[in-house]
């Protein structure tokens, strides 16, 4: 059995109220969708920033340890992580 939501909504709320409700729902839906997209973009940016920081830390440790082993720098008692 198929229900016609438009017809049911118009009967319950009246045509004018139903159309106003649909317009408000569409506006609210756009706002929620845009907010969700914005939050996911910020989260993605934070994840990418963390990944770049991890790569930079790993590579600087490799360079520092290689320089120390080659004798280009003196060991001051602390190893690079």
Protein Blocks (a to p, Z undefined) as FASTA:
>chain_A
ZZdfklmmmmmnopklmmmmmmmmmmmmmmmmmmmmmmmmmmmmmmmmmmmmmmmmmmmm
mmmmmmmmnopaccehiacZZ
